[in-house]
Amino acid sequence: MKFIASTKIRSLVIPILLIVVIIVGWVLLGPVLSKKEIRNVVLISIDTCRADHLSCYGYSRKTTANIDAVAAKGILFNHVVASAPFTLPSHSSMLTGTVPPYHGVHGNIGYQLDESNVTLAEILKQNGYATGAVISSFVLDAQFGLDQGFDYYNDDFVQPISGFYHNERRGGEATRFANEWLTEKKNEPFFLFLHYYDPHDGYQPPEPFATEFKDNLYAGEIAYVDHCIGQVIEKLKALDLYNSTLLIITSDHGEGLNEHLERTHGYFIYHSTVHVPIIIKIPGVSKGRKIDSVAGLVDIVPTVCSLLNITPGSVMQGKDLSPLFMGKSEAESQQRYIYCESFDPTQYGCNPLLGVVDGRWKYIQAPRQELYDLVEDVGEKENLIHKHPKLARVMQDNLKLILQEQVRTNLSGTQFALDDENRKRLESLGYIGISSGASESFEFDDTKDDPKDWIRLSQQVMLVNSYLKVKQYDTAETIIRRMIAEKPEYLPSYFMLGRIAFEQNNIDESITHFSGFLSRVDKADDQSHKADLSHYLNQYIYRAHSYLGDALAGQGKINLAIANYEKALDLVRATSQKLLVDEIEKKLKMYKNR
């Protein structure tokens, strides 16, 4: 009888417990599971925005009141890793759900997103959404391929911040165009991609942010963008669209701020430049949640598609994050390895930096390998590679597996030839990185220099380009002389001296420097290092011949000028850079017809 009684009790208790679990689950998850229909999607990218400088991510000052309000009722991911510390490759990952080894974009110079890649805009357009984009930097100009799938792609700047090549606009102008487009499309489902560039190097926030953050203008730029985002949110509310809009706020990469000796970004893949925010506001959800599981920018596309019940592209390395905020335990989520890269060090004859992050640990492949505990050592100051060799090997194996599975070698349209004007526009933004013909090998060669040994020179090169932008030639030359003293084997330094002389109309001096540069290329003592730099040097060699042609033609030495143009043309033809071929052929035709 006791057995029967206990059985009856259990038969009553179990249903009651199930009811309790259902009720508790509904209380906890009801705001998510009862979400309203998502009608529109707005994806906002804040260029060069470190996650740790948003107040909702713990920054000590109130920088992001409007974003904080979104996060308070939305889903905030604490640990998001960017694919690369560069604008174009990272946004390519953000909008395709694929990593750079697959989509093929590894830098800002000399690349375009190949049409074989499928963007979020293309997916949503095929599903009846109006698609619009407002971008704020020349780096994402339509010619570089990110406009795929957009009906409206606003990359014309009315009032650029600097008159120098019209490269960037303030957030206020981007906001105005975005709000105009929202008003125009208010009666139909839409996808808006809104890109702000203000926190990028050259921190000049407008008032009152310049005064309020005069001791930290970078934070001031983020605060200004937050103000602009607030205006977009107010427009959505005024149009009665906010409650039906899936809003995602993120960034393409962070900023070094002199950590690890990196002033800005692009060289290293430490978390100062690859840890970014993702905040998702879902219609009908009113209770905020923070999620610690590691995620990547590649996860945005599959997550949006899942929330809209749309089939994503056939190839995607990103994962749908919605199970994490639909109630799935983070402990249940499968262990992931998020990939990140920087090919910038290859221009100095080094290996590229390739890394994986599994949440707590980060592994960086280099001649001197690196392993960091991101929980105990947020600043990545203590390399634990020798303390945890087995863990390092496991992560290295996972990196190799990612590359084996995801490197795509059949891309034909990623290499993009820049004419001199477009190159100068990108250089004026501080980008001097790898270009068409640069080494893109994922093979690791431990005989090459470690990128950490070239960080000082890389920062000096960036400074030189910054001073050239504002025509402070004396200061630029002083830095170059210092570079030559410290790293005489870095041959482009000698080219830079020729450029400075040429831009100051010191023709004889420019001829001397360019000729000296070409002579050093031919006679380089360190032939192995010269070989490592060969891809990167080609762009300097043909430009040196082109400059020499211009200088010699200016002196009336037409035959010598033609000879140099022809050498430049041979080099450019070998890389199939049609724009440059046309440019040099035009000069040759002009002088040969004289």
Secondary structure, DSSP 4 states (H G I P E B T S, - for coil): -HHHHHHHHHHHHHHHHHHHHHHHHHHHHHHHHTPPPP-EEEEEEETT--GGGSGGGT-SS---HHHHHHHHTSEEEEEEE-S-SSHHHHHHHHHHS--HHHH----SSSB---TTS--HHHHHHHTT-EEEEE--BGGG-GGGSTTTT-SEEE---SSBSSSSTT-BB-HHHHHHHHHHHHHHTTTS-EEEEEEE-TTSSS--PPTTHHHHTTT-HHHHHHHHHHHHHHHHHHHHHHTT-GGGEEEEEE-S----TTBTTBSSSSS--SHHHHEEEEEEE-TT--S-EEE-S-EEGGGHHHHHHHHTT----S-------HHHHTT--GGGSPP--EEEEE-GGGGGTBPPEEEEE-SSEEEEESSS-EEEETTT-TT--S--TTT-HHHHHHHHHHHHHHHHHH------S-B-PPPHHHHHHHHHTT-----TT--------TTSBPGGGGHHHHHHHHHHHHHHHTT-HHHHHHHHHHHHHH-TT-THHHHHHHHHHHHTT-HHHHHHHHHHHHHHHHH-S-HHHHHHTHHHHHHHHHHHHHHHHHHHHHTT-HHHHHHHHHHHHHHHHHTT-HHHHHHHHHHHHHHHT-
